[in-house]
Amino acid sequence: MKSRVQRGRQKFKELLQTCSQLQMDAVDNVIEYEMKDVQICRSCGLAK
């Protein structure tokens, strides 16, 4: 896989982890997530 795709996936994962709690399985698939207790996420702008 191209390095820019891998880099983009890593940045997207980091963005999601700033405003939510992710639970991953052994092969890095998201199996559960929960929004953190933040009124408005500064990274993505999502409101709770």
MODELLER restraints for C-alpha pairs under 7 A, 6 or more apart:
rsr = mdl.restraints
at = mdl.atoms
rsr.add(forms.Gaussian(group=physical.xy_distance, feature=features.Distance(at['CA:15:A'], at['CA:43:A']), mean=6.68, stdev=0.5))
rsr.add(forms.Gaussian(group=physical.xy_distance, feature=features.Distance(at['CA:19:A'], at['CA:35:A']), mean=6.19, stdev=0.5))
rsr.add(forms.Gaussian(group=physical.xy_distance, feature=features.Distance(at['CA:19:A'], at['CA:36:A']), mean=5.66, stdev=0.5))
rsr.add(forms.Gaussian(group=physical.xy_distance, feature=features.Distance(at['CA:19:A'], at['CA:41:A']), mean=5.89, stdev=0.5))
rsr.add(forms.Gaussian(group=physical.xy_distance, feature=features.Distance(at['CA:20:A'], at['CA:33:A']), mean=6.58, stdev=0.5))
rsr.add(forms.Gaussian(group=physical.xy_distance, feature=features.Distance(at['CA:20:A'], at['CA:34:A']), mean=5.48, stdev=0.5))
rsr.add(forms.Gaussian(group=physical.xy_distance, feature=features.Distance(at['CA:20:A'], at['CA:35:A']), mean=4.17, stdev=0.5))
rsr.add(forms.Gaussian(group=physical.xy_distance, feature=features.Distance(at['CA:20:A'], at['CA:36:A']), mean=4.91, stdev=0.5))
rsr.add(forms.Gaussian(group=physical.xy_distance, feature=features.Distance(at['CA:21:A'], at['CA:33:A']), mean=5.42, stdev=0.5))
rsr.add(forms.Gaussian(group=physical.xy_distance, feature=features.Distance(at['CA:21:A'], at['CA:34:A']), mean=5.11, stdev=0.5))
rsr.add(forms.Gaussian(group=physical.xy_distance, feature=features.Distance(at['CA:21:A'], at['CA:35:A']), mean=6.15, stdev=0.5))
rsr.add(forms.Gaussian(group=physical.xy_distance, feature=features.Distance(at['CA:21:A'], at['CA:36:A']), mean=6.37, stdev=0.5))
rsr.add(forms.Gaussian(group=physical.xy_distance, feature=features.Distance(at['CA:22:A'], at['CA:30:A']), mean=6.64, stdev=0.5))
rsr.add(forms.Gaussian(group=physical.xy_distance, feature=features.Distance(at['CA:22:A'], at['CA:32:A']), mean=6.03, stdev=0.5))
rsr.add(forms.Gaussian(group=physical.xy_distance, feature=features.Distance(at['CA:22:A'], at['CA:33:A']), mean=4.47, stdev=0.5))
rsr.add(forms.Gaussian(group=physical.xy_distance, feature=features.Distance(at['CA:22:A'], at['CA:34:A']), mean=6.72, stdev=0.5))
rsr.add(forms.Gaussian(group=physical.xy_distance, feature=features.Distance(at['CA:23:A'], at['CA:30:A']), mean=5.92, stdev=0.5))
rsr.add(forms.Gaussian(group=physical.xy_distance, feature=features.Distance(at['CA:23:A'], at['CA:31:A']), mean=5.83, stdev=0.5))
rsr.add(forms.Gaussian(group=physical.xy_distance, feature=features.Distance(at['CA:23:A'], at['CA:32:A']), mean=5.09, stdev=0.5))
rsr.add(forms.Gaussian(group=physical.xy_distance, feature=features.Distance(at['CA:23:A'], at['CA:33:A']), mean=6.03, stdev=0.5))
rsr.add(forms.Gaussian(group=physical.xy_distance, feature=features.Distance(at['CA:24:A'], at['CA:30:A']), mean=4.59, stdev=0.5))
rsr.add(forms.Gaussian(group=physical.xy_distance, feature=features.Distance(at['CA:24:A'], at['CA:31:A']), mean=5.56, stdev=0.5))
rsr.add(forms.Gaussian(group=physical.xy_distance, feature=features.Distance(at['CA:25:A'], at['CA:31:A']), mean=6.46, stdev=0.5))
rsr.add(forms.Gaussian(group=physical.xy_distance, feature=features.Distance(at['CA:39:A'], at['CA:47:A']), mean=5.88, stdev=0.5))
rsr.add(forms.Gaussian(group=physical.xy_distance, feature=features.Distance(at['CA:39:A'], at['CA:48:A']), mean=5.59, stdev=0.5))
rsr.add(forms.Gaussian(group=physical.xy_distance, feature=features.Distance(at['CA:40:A'], at['CA:46:A']), mean=5.72, stdev=0.5))
rsr.add(forms.Gaussian(group=physical.xy_distance, feature=features.Distance(at['CA:40:A'], at['CA:47:A']), mean=4.46, stdev=0.5))
rsr.add(forms.Gaussian(group=physical.xy_distance, feature=features.Distance(at['CA:40:A'], at['CA:48:A']), mean=6.46, stdev=0.5))
rsr.add(forms.Gaussian(group=physical.xy_distance, feature=features.Distance(at['CA:41:A'], at['CA:47:A']), mean=6.51, stdev=0.5))
